[in-house]
Amino acid sequence: MEDDLPASPCVRDCCLDETDVCLGCFRTLAEILAWHTADAEERRRIITRCEQRRLAHDAARHGRRDV
């Protein structure tokens, strides 16, 4: 059922870095393109990877290497 699908993490601040990761939502270009057809489980996995990328990005910005 479509109501059970996780919402898109898009924050409408799209800008791809040199590795094709959006600096707004932290999805890869491939994940952005696959989102529309992804089932709920795959969307949750994408969101988890986005959160991990965001944490790593924030840690790198602040000079931390422990993430």
Secondary structure, 3 states (H helix, E strand, C coil): CHHHCCCCCCCCCCCECCCCEECCCCCEHHHHHHHHHCCHHHHHHHHHHHHHHHHHHHHHHCCCCCC
